[in-house]
Amino acid sequence: MVESYESFLLAQGGEEACLDFFLRCRWPDGFRCPDCGCREAYTISTRRLPLFECARCHLQTSVTSGTVLEGTRTLLSKWLYAMRRVGDPSVGINAVQLSKLVRVTYKTAYAMLNKIRQCLSAWQTDKLAGRIEAGLALWGRELCGSFDLAPTQQPLAVGLACDDSDHSEKLVIMEIPRERMNERWMDPLDVDLFKELHFASDPISQGNPVHCSRFLTKRKCPTLASVIKAGFKRINDSYHGVHPRHLFKYLAEFTFRYNSTRDGCNALLHIVHACSSRSAA
């Protein structure tokens, strides 16, 4: 059962506690002026969110300044709740559901989720190392009886690092330009680029093959094929169709959630850090 916004807010300790949480994530060692680095500031509490005026250069900044939350009129507790739902490994959330749960318009809910996903798409992960299953996956339904990509299909290079017991450890997904596909095959240049960007540089990691045919099979990639199939199903079930133009943001959400679950890290804390360090520009 999905936790309600009211229950979440009560468990967090109220709106002020949510503000304190964002402040600790933004400045874990205390306030630091983003312009001159000074640690001393005067607090201006006449606004909904407090302003901090640097004691040295007099720059005024808030907890949301320079982040994707800058200028938001939505309560920080509702942002925090949306981030919690995005990081939840048990169930996804779409804009219709979020708008009802936190009582905002669909347009606001969509913008909130879109900004969070954009931040996750820029989140850097460690490269895959050791034994790696890797290959080509296709998002979207194929054209019947055709080797050509359907208009809604998007080729993806996917890779999964596994331990000695074949338990998955880390997942990466990279979009491949449609025009670079050679019917059923991934271009060798894209294979090299995928390895360069996402495989560790040691000989063992680089020696793992990337299966280039357009069918990601369990015979070649048993663990990876199951993970990708389940991930695609979850995206479709949660969002009821994603256009290839926006696919990278939903894949970033899925990849982040998958990896944070394996890492055992605090997904909410990582999402807040990602959104606090990324400019709205």
C-alpha positions in Angstrom: 0.0 0.0 0.0 1.3 3.4 -0.9 2.0 5.7 2.0 -0.2 8.8 2.0 1.3 12.3 1.9 -0.3 13.0 5.3 1.3 10.0 6.9 4.6 10.8 5.4 4.4 14.4 6.6 3.5 13.2 10.1 6.4 10.7 10.2 8.9 13.4 9.0 7.8 15.8 11.8 6.0 18.4 9.8 6.9 21.1 7.2 9.7 22.6 9.3 11.4 19.2 9.6 11.3 18.8 5.9 12.9 22.2 5.4 15.6 21.2 7.9 16.2 18.0 6.0 16.8 20.0 2.7 19.1 22.4 4.6 21.2 19.5 5.9 21.4 18.0 2.4 22.3 21.3 0.8 24.9 22.3 3.4 25.8 19.2 5.4 28.7 21.1 7.1 26.7 24.3 7.7 26.0 27.2 5.4 28.5 28.2 2.8 28.0 31.1 0.4 27.8 29.7 -3.2 29.6 32.9 -4.4 32.5 33.6 -2.0 32.5 30.5 0.3 31.9 32.4 3.5 30.3 30.4 6.3 28.7 33.3 8.1 25.3 34.6 7.1 22.3 36.6 8.4 19.0 34.9 8.3 16.0 36.7 6.8 12.8 35.0 8.0 10.1 37.2 6.5 9.5 34.9 3.5 8.1 31.4 3.3 11.6 30.0 2.9 14.3 31.7 4.9 16.9 33.7 3.0 20.6 33.7 4.0 22.5 36.8 3.4 26.3 36.3 3.2 28.1 38.3 5.9 31.0 39.0 3.5 29.5 39.6 -0.1 25.9 40.1 1.0 24.6 37.5 -1.6 21.1 36.4 -0.6 20.4 32.7 -1.2 17.9 30.1 0.0 17.9 26.3 0.2 16.4 26.1 -3.3 18.6 28.8 -5.0 20.5 27.4 -8.0 18.7 24.1 -7.9 15.7 22.6 -9.9 13.5 23.7 -7.0 14.3 27.4 -7.4 11.2 29.5 -7.6 8.9 26.7 -6.7 5.6 27.5 -4.9 5.0 23.9 -3.9 5.7 23.0 -0.3 9.1 21.3 0.2 7.3 18.5 2.0 5.4 17.7 -1.2 8.7 17.7 -3.1 10.2 15.4 -0.5 7.2 13.1 -0.8 7.5 13.0 -4.6 11.2 12.1 -4.2 10.4 9.3 -1.8 7.9 7.9 -4.2 10.4 8.1 -7.1 12.9 6.2 -5.1 10.5 3.5 -3.8 11.6 0.1 -5.2 8.2 -1.4 -4.7 6.0 0.8 -6.8 6.4 3.7 -9.3 4.3 6.9 -9.4 3.0 8.9 -12.3 1.8 12.5 -12.5 -1.9 11.6 -12.2 -1.3 9.7 -9.0 1.1 12.3 -7.5 -1.4 15.2 -8.3 -4.1 13.4 -6.3 -1.8 12.4 -3.4 -0.4 15.8 -2.7 -3.3 17.8 -4.1 -1.6 19.8 -6.8 -2.5 20.2 -10.5 -1.5 17.6 -13.0 0.8 20.2 -14.7 2.6 20.8 -11.4 2.9 17.1 -10.6 4.3 16.4 -14.1 6.8 19.2 -13.8 7.9 17.9 -10.4 8.5 14.4 -11.5 10.1 15.6 -14.8 12.7 17.7 -12.9 13.5 14.9 -10.5 14.1 12.5 -13.4 16.3 15.0 -15.2 18.5 15.2 -12.1 18.7 11.4 -11.9 19.7 11.2 -15.6 22.8 13.4 -14.7 23.6 11.3 -11.6 27.0 9.6 -12.1 27.4 6.0 -11.2 30.5 3.8 -10.8 31.6 1.8 -13.9 30.8 -1.9 -14.3 33.6 -4.2 -13.2 34.3 -7.9 -13.0 31.9 -10.3 -14.8 29.5 -8.3 -17.0 26.5 -9.3 -19.0 25.9 -6.8 -21.8 24.0 -6.5 -25.0 21.4 -4.7 -27.1 17.8 -4.1 -26.0 15.0 -2.5 -27.9 12.4 -0.4 -26.2 9.0 -0.5 -27.8 7.0 -2.8 -30.0 8.5 -4.2 -33.2 7.0 -4.0 -36.6 5.6 -7.3 -37.6 7.7 -9.2 -40.1 10.2 -6.3 -40.5 13.9 -5.8 -39.7 13.4 -2.0 -39.6 12.9 -0.2 -36.3 9.4 0.9 -35.6 8.8 4.7 -35.1 8.4 4.2 -31.4 11.4 1.9 -30.9 14.6 3.0 -29.3 17.8 0.9 -29.3 19.7 0.7 -26.0 23.0 -0.7 -24.9 22.5 -2.4 -21.5 25.0 -3.9 -19.1 24.8 -5.6 -15.7 27.7 -6.4 -13.4 27.3 -9.7 -11.5 29.2 -11.2 -8.6 30.6 -14.7 -8.4 27.2 -16.1 -7.4 25.5 -14.5 -10.4 23.7 -11.9 -8.2 23.3 -8.6 -10.0 25.2 -5.6 -8.6 24.9 -2.6 -10.9 23.0 -1.7 -14.0 23.8 0.8 -16.8 21.7 1.8 -19.8 22.9 3.9 -22.8 20.7 5.1 -25.6 22.0 4.4 -29.2 21.1 6.8 -32.0 18.5 5.1 -34.3 20.4 6.0 -37.4 23.5 4.1 -36.3 21.7 0.8 -36.1 22.5 -1.7 -38.8 19.2 -3.6 -39.0 19.6 -6.2 -36.3 23.1 -5.1 -35.1 24.7 -2.5 -32.9 27.5 -0.6 -34.6 31.0 -1.7 -33.4 31.8 2.0 -32.7 28.8 2.1 -30.3 30.1 -1.1 -28.6 33.5 0.6 -28.1 31.8 3.8 -26.8 29.6 1.8 -24.4 32.6 0.0 -23.0 34.7 3.2 -22.7 32.0 5.1 -20.8 30.5 2.3 -18.6 33.1 -0.5 -18.2 36.1 -0.3 -15.8 39.4 0.0 -17.6 40.9 -3.3 -16.3 41.5 -6.1 -18.7 38.9 -8.4 -17.1 36.1 -5.9 -17.3 37.0 -4.8 -20.8 37.2 -8.4 -22.0 33.5 -9.0 -21.4 31.6 -9.3 -24.7 28.7 -7.1 -25.7 26.1 -9.1 -27.6 25.2 -6.9 -30.6 22.1 -8.6 -32.1 18.8 -6.9 -31.5 17.4 -9.8 -29.4 18.6 -9.8 -25.8 18.2 -13.5 -25.0 18.4 -15.4 -21.7 20.9 -17.8 -23.4 23.5 -15.1 -23.8 22.5 -12.7 -20.9 20.3 -14.7 -18.5 20.3 -12.3 -15.6 20.3 -9.1 -17.7 17.5 -10.2 -19.9 15.2 -10.8 -16.9 16.1 -7.5 -15.3 15.5 -5.5 -18.5 12.2 -7.3 -19.2 10.9 -6.6 -15.7 12.1 -3.0 -15.9 10.4 -2.4 -19.2 7.2 -3.9 -17.8 7.3 -1.7 -14.8 7.8 1.5 -16.8 4.9 0.5 -19.1 2.6 -0.4 -16.2 3.4 2.7 -14.2 3.3 5.3 -17.0 1.2 3.7 -19.7 3.4 4.4 -22.6 6.6 6.5 -22.9 7.6 8.3 -26.1 11.3 7.6 -27.1 12.0 11.3 -26.8 11.4 11.2 -23.1 12.6 7.6 -22.5 16.0 8.5 -21.1 14.5 10.2 -18.0 12.3 7.1 -17.2 15.3 4.8 -17.8 17.4 7.0 -15.4 14.7 6.6 -12.7 14.5 2.8 -13.2 18.3 2.5 -13.2 18.7 4.7 -10.1 16.1 2.7 -8.2 17.6 -0.6 -9.2 21.1 0.3 -8.3 20.2 2.0 -5.0 18.3 -1.1 -3.9 21.4 -3.2 -4.6 23.8 -0.8 -3.0 21.6 -0.6 0.1 21.9 3.2 0.1 19.4 5.8 1.2 17.6 6.4 -2.1 15.8 9.5 -0.8 19.0 11.1 0.5 20.7 10.5 -2.9 17.7 12.0 -4.8 17.7 15.1 -2.6 21.5 15.5 -3.1 21.0 15.2 -6.9 18.3 17.8 -7.0 20.2 20.1 -4.6 23.3 20.1 -6.8 21.7 20.5 -10.2 20.8 24.0 -11.5 17.3 24.6 -13.0 19.1 26.0 -16.1 
